[in-house]
C-alpha cells in the first residue's frame, strides 16, 4: 500500500482475516508445557490475535540494558506455527524492580506527598527523565527484534494510560509542569490573568514559585487544577509518542494503545485518537448498572467517534465476572455474546478479552477469562468457542461503517472543569446527564455519534449538548453558526457557564449561546436536596423534574414549559428559540429520559427526524459498506421480539423477509445494496 506521495502508507488495522478474535495472553505466568496446549485451544476457539508481553518488562530486560528474548522468541514462534497473530505489547505500564531501585525518584508522588511503592503496577511518574529513557529503550529493542517476525501484526504500547493514577506531584512533575505552563502562557502576566490569581492573593512574580496543585488547606485554584489535568494528560501522551516513535524507527505495523472510553477521567481521547494508527478500547460492564448494555453502547459509540468513524478494536472485555468492582456479577448465559456483538454493531472490528487463560496467582485470579480455572468442560469455554464461530461468520462486516443519526457533545475538558470543587451543588453529574439524553435518543431508535462543540456538525440534523459546562467562545460561535445554518441544537442546564480557564463568561451564564437559544440565565436556583418540582408543558401536561432549576431571561425564545413549584415557580423551564434557519432548545432542569420526550418531540420536528421507537430491550444498529447494509438486532429483554427486515442472518445463515429475535439473542441481517 502506498500513499499519494509514493511512500508506504501505514496500515490502520492489523493484517488478520475478518474480525479479530482473541485476548491478552500472558504465557510468562505458565510453564512451557502449557504454551502448546494454549495454542491448540486457541485454534479450537477460533482465536486469530493475542496481545503478548504487556506486563513482562522484568522478564525481557532482566537488568538495565540486558535483554533475554529467548522465551518470547519461543512463544512468538509457537503462536505463528499455530496460525495465531500477535499484537505485541510494550511492557511499560509496570517497570521492573531494578528500575525503581536505580531511580527511586521516578515513583509517583501523591498530592499529600506520599511516594507510591513497588509491587503493583502503574506506579511511575510520566515526567521522570529516567523513565522516559527506559521506555524508549525497551520499546525500540522490541521493535528492532520483532518488526519482521511473521507472527507480529501490530504494536500495543503500554496499558491503559492514566490507570490507576494519572497525576503526579514529584519534583520531576513540578519541573515539567512549569515548563508546560511557560510554553502555554509565554508570560507570567498571561498566567496570572488566566488563573485569576488576584483572588485569594495568589499572584506570581516568579515561575519557580508555581507548583502542581498539591494538598492545600482548602480548595486550590480551579484554573490551576484544570491546567494540571491538561498537563497530566499531555505527559502521558508524550510517553506514548516517545515509544511509538521508537517503534516506528523499525516497523511500519499499526501502533495502538488501549483506551478506557467508559471512564470519563484522565485522558482526552479526542487528542489520543490522533496519535494512534488504530483506536482500541477496553470495556468492562458496570455491574451495579441495571442496564449495563446502555453504558456499553455509549462507550462503543464514543470509541467509534474519536476514531473518526473508522473501525476500531475492542481490545479487552470480560467473558464473565470481574474482580475489581464491589460485586463481580457473573454474566448470564448468552450475555457475553450479546456484549461482544453489540460492540461490533457499534463499529468494532475486533472482539478481544482480558484474558486468554485465568491466572492462578496474583491480583486478578478471580477475574474471568476465555479459558477459566474450571477448564474446557465449562459454560464459559463453550460460549467462547461458539462466539469464535459467530465472529468468523461476520468476516464480511469488517470495514463497514456505522450510520449515525444525531450528534451528542462529549467534551473531556468540560467534564474535567465541571468536576472541580465548589459548584452550586456538589453532585452535578455530567455522566448522568449524557446518559439521560442518550437513553432518550436510543429509545427513539436513533444512533448517536459523539462530537466536540468545535467540530463541523453540519451533517447532523440534530446536535445535543447534555453537559457543556465549559464552552470556549469560538466553540459557541461554531454552535451558533450551526443553528443559523438550519441545525437543531438541544442544550441542557448548567451549560456555557465558563471559558477554558474556568472563568465565568463576561456576559453571564449561557451568554455565549444567547443568540442560538434566545435565552440566558439570570441565576441558578438549585432545589434543596431530595425535593422535586414538576414542569408544566404548554399543552398542560406535566413532567416530573428534580435537583436543579434556573431563572431564565428570555431573549427571543418561546416558552415550552414552566416550573410548577420551587424557587422558579411560574418561570420558564424549557424554551425554543429560532436563529437564522435553525432552532435552539434549552432545558433548564433535570428531566429523566422519559420526561425528555416532551423536548425531543419538538426537536425532532424542527430537525426533520422521524424517530423509530423500538420495543423495549431491542437494540438496532446498522453498519453499511458499499455493497451491503448489516442490521444488528440485539435482544436484551427476556421475551422474544420480531423485526421486519428482509435479508440473510449471517449468524444462522437463514434468509427471510422478517426475523424472530429470541430473548437474549442477536441477529445480524445482511441486506444487499446492489
Ligand atoms: C484492565 C487492564 C487489564 C486487566 C483488566 C481486568 O482493563 O488493562 O490488565 O487488569 O483491566 O479487568
Boltz pocket constraint, residues with backbone or C-beta under 6 A from the ligand:
constraints:
  - pocket:
      binder: B
      contacts: [[A, 159], [A, 160], [A, 282], [A, 284], [A, 316], [A, 322], [A, 354], [A, 364], [A, 367]]
      max_distance: 6.0
